């Protein structure tokens, strides 16, 4: 068993409903080392943070080659499993997604986020189209002989403001999750959802481990665990926290 296949198995085993894997998302090798030193069980990049740290905006604007080179340095900096946020797969076609997955695996990743919206406008892809992209990604990972964790992100809850989230959106997310699971996805990421009642309904209905992202109104991890969540991501918040501390320190030094 290679180090990468071992880490892939290790990462997969960390997704337990009721005992969620907490990911404090990073953006480069230095932040990966800091989070690993703090006792993290795995390392996860955040696309927003990686893009902004390199002078780009989110939405697949950072050159893919640069992102993969950054991933390679992160993997080399830690013994922990590393999962990469691939946004929408960097390409309109399934073939482009295949190449993105292939290069991420070659760089050492053991998993990825793959979202079901168009990066240009946030509009949702048709379920059947996204399922095909996931299926091709699964085939690529299997061909590499690694149990690569495909965290299928659905942007259903980004289509409306949080106060407008309802049971019908949970049903839509569940239907998408079932199609994604059939295509080979390993988890469902539902950023934007913060209502604990809806989170519990979604976790119970899903055929996959549920990933929730921390926001200003997200319940604490303990409450998420009690309602069946298996993974908690912090998204861009760690980067924003670090940049605020840097700004404050620079301001104090100049005073």
C-alpha positions in Angstrom: 0.0 0.0 0.0 1.4 3.4 -1.0 1.3 6.4 1.3 -1.4 8.0 -0.8 -3.6 4.9 -0.8 -3.2 4.6 2.9 -4.1 8.2 3.4 -7.1 7.8 1.2 -8.4 4.9 3.4 -7.6 6.9 6.5 -9.5 10.0 5.2 -12.6 7.9 4.2 -12.8 6.4 7.6 -13.0 9.9 9.3 -16.5 10.5 7.9 -18.7 9.4 10.7 -22.2 10.7 11.3 -22.5 12.0 14.8 -18.7 12.4 15.1 -17.9 14.8 12.3 -14.5 15.4 10.8 -13.7 19.1 11.3 -11.7 20.7 8.6 -10.0 24.1 9.2 -9.5 24.9 5.5 -6.0 26.0 4.4 -4.5 27.7 1.3 -0.8 26.9 1.1 2.0 24.7 2.6 2.6 27.1 5.5 -1.1 27.1 6.6 -1.2 23.4 6.2 1.7 22.9 8.6 0.1 25.2 11.1 -3.2 23.4 11.0 -1.5 20.0 11.2 0.5 21.1 14.2 -2.7 22.1 15.9 -3.9 18.5 15.8 -5.9 18.2 12.6 -6.8 14.8 11.3 -6.8 15.9 7.7 -6.0 18.9 5.5 -8.5 20.6 3.1 -7.9 23.5 0.8 -10.6 26.1 0.2 -10.9 27.4 -3.3 -11.7 31.0 -2.2 -8.7 31.1 0.1 -6.3 29.6 -2.4 -7.4 32.0 -5.1 -7.3 35.1 -2.9 -3.9 34.1 -1.4 -2.5 34.1 -5.0 -4.1 37.3 -6.1 -7.2 35.9 -7.9 -10.9 35.8 -7.2 -12.8 32.6 -6.6 -14.8 30.9 -9.4 -12.0 29.1 -11.2 -10.0 32.3 -12.0 -6.7 31.0 -10.5 -4.8 29.1 -13.3 -5.3 25.4 -12.8 -1.6 24.7 -13.2 -0.8 27.1 -10.3 -3.5 25.4 -8.1 -2.1 22.0 -8.8 1.5 23.2 -8.0 0.2 24.6 -4.8 -1.5 21.3 -4.0 1.7 19.5 -4.6 3.6 21.7 -2.1 0.8 21.2 0.5 1.0 17.4 0.1 4.8 17.5 0.6 4.4 19.6 3.7 2.3 17.2 5.7 1.8 13.5 6.5 -2.0 14.0 6.8 -4.5 13.2 4.0 -5.1 16.2 1.8 -8.4 16.9 -0.1 -8.6 19.7 -2.7 -11.5 22.0 -3.5 -11.8 21.6 -7.3 -14.8 23.9 -7.6 -16.7 22.8 -10.6 -13.9 20.7 -12.0 -12.2 23.3 -14.1 -14.0 22.7 -17.4 -17.4 22.6 -19.0 -17.0 19.0 -20.3 -16.7 15.7 -18.5 -13.4 15.2 -20.2 -12.1 18.3 -18.5 -13.2 17.0 -15.2 -11.4 13.7 -15.9 -8.2 15.6 -16.5 -8.6 17.7 -13.3 -9.2 14.6 -11.2 -6.2 12.8 -12.8 -3.8 15.7 -12.1 -5.1 16.2 -8.5 -4.5 12.5 -7.8 -1.1 12.7 -9.4 -0.3 15.6 -7.1 -1.1 13.5 -4.1 -4.7 14.4 -3.2 -7.0 11.8 -1.6 -10.3 13.6 -2.2 -11.9 16.6 -3.7 -15.0 18.8 -3.6 -16.9 18.9 -6.9 -19.7 21.4 -7.1 -22.9 21.3 -9.2 -23.2 24.9 -10.2 -21.6 26.9 -13.1 -18.7 29.1 -11.8 -19.7 32.0 -14.0 -23.1 32.6 -12.5 -23.8 30.1 -9.7 -26.7 28.5 -11.6 -27.3 24.8 -10.9 -26.3 22.2 -13.5 -28.9 19.7 -14.5 -28.7 16.7 -12.2 -28.1 14.2 -15.0 -25.2 16.3 -16.3 -23.6 16.6 -12.9 -24.0 12.9 -12.3 -22.2 12.2 -15.5 -19.3 14.4 -14.4 -19.1 12.6 -11.1 -19.3 9.2 -12.8 -16.4 10.1 -15.0 -14.5 11.4 -12.0 -15.1 8.1 -10.2 -13.9 6.1 -13.1 -10.7 8.1 -13.3 -10.0 7.6 -9.6 -10.8 3.9 -9.7 -8.4 3.6 -12.7 -5.7 5.1 -10.5 -6.3 2.4 -7.8 -7.1 4.9 -5.1 -10.3 5.2 -3.0 -10.5 8.9 -3.8 -13.2 10.7 -1.8 -15.5 12.6 -4.1 -17.4 15.2 -2.0 -20.3 16.2 -4.2 -21.1 19.8 -3.4 -24.7 20.9 -4.1 -25.4 24.6 -4.4 -29.1 24.2 -3.9 -29.0 26.3 -0.7 -27.1 29.1 -2.4 -30.0 29.7 -4.8 -32.0 31.5 -2.1 -31.3 33.5 1.1 -31.1 31.4 4.3 -34.4 32.7 5.6 -36.1 31.2 2.5 -34.7 27.7 2.9 -37.4 25.1 3.2 -38.3 21.5 3.1 -38.7 21.5 -0.7 -35.0 22.5 -1.0 -34.1 19.6 1.3 -36.0 17.3 -1.0 -34.2 18.7 -4.1 -30.8 18.3 -2.4 -31.7 14.7 -1.4 -32.7 13.8 -4.9 -29.5 15.2 -6.3 -27.5 13.3 -3.6 -29.1 10.0 -4.6 -28.2 10.6 -8.3 -24.7 11.6 -7.3 -24.3 8.6 -5.0 -25.4 6.3 -7.8 -22.7 7.9 -10.0 -20.0 7.3 -7.4 -19.9 10.2 -5.0 -18.8 9.5 -1.5 -20.3 12.5 0.4 -22.6 15.4 0.0 -21.5 19.0 0.8 -24.4 21.4 1.3 -22.9 24.9 2.0 -25.2 27.7 2.8 -27.6 25.5 4.9 -27.6 26.6 8.6 -31.1 25.8 9.9 -30.6 22.9 12.3 -34.0 21.4 11.6 -33.4 21.3 7.9 -29.8 20.0 8.5 -31.2 17.1 10.5 -33.8 16.3 7.9 -31.2 16.3 5.2 -28.7 14.2 7.2 -31.4 11.6 7.9 -32.6 11.4 4.3 -29.2 11.2 2.6 -27.5 8.1 1.3 -24.2 9.8 1.8 -22.3 11.5 4.7 -23.3 15.1 5.1 -20.8 18.0 5.1 -21.9 21.4 6.4 -19.9 24.6 6.1 -19.5 27.0 9.1 -21.1 30.4 8.6 -22.2 33.3 10.9 -25.4 31.5 11.8 -24.3 27.9 11.7 -25.0 25.9 14.9 -21.9 24.7 16.9 -20.2 21.5 15.9 -21.7 19.7 18.9 -25.2 20.4 17.7 -24.3 19.4 14.1 -22.9 16.2 15.5 -26.1 15.5 17.4 -28.1 15.9 14.2 -26.1 13.5 12.0 -23.5 15.6 10.3 -20.3 13.7 9.3 -18.0 16.6 8.2 -17.7 20.3 9.0 -15.7 22.7 6.9 -14.7 26.2 7.7 -14.3 27.5 4.1 -12.7 30.9 3.7 -13.0 31.8 7.4 -9.5 30.7 8.5 -7.9 32.8 5.7 -10.0 35.8 6.6 -9.0 35.4 10.2 -5.3 35.1 9.4 -5.4 38.2 7.1 -7.3 40.2 9.7 -4.6 39.3 12.3 -1.9 40.3 9.8 -3.6 43.6 9.0 -4.0 44.4 12.7 -0.4 43.5 13.4 0.9 45.7 10.5 -1.3 48.6 11.7 0.0 48.3 15.2 3.6 48.1 14.0 3.1 51.4 12.0 1.4 53.3 14.9 
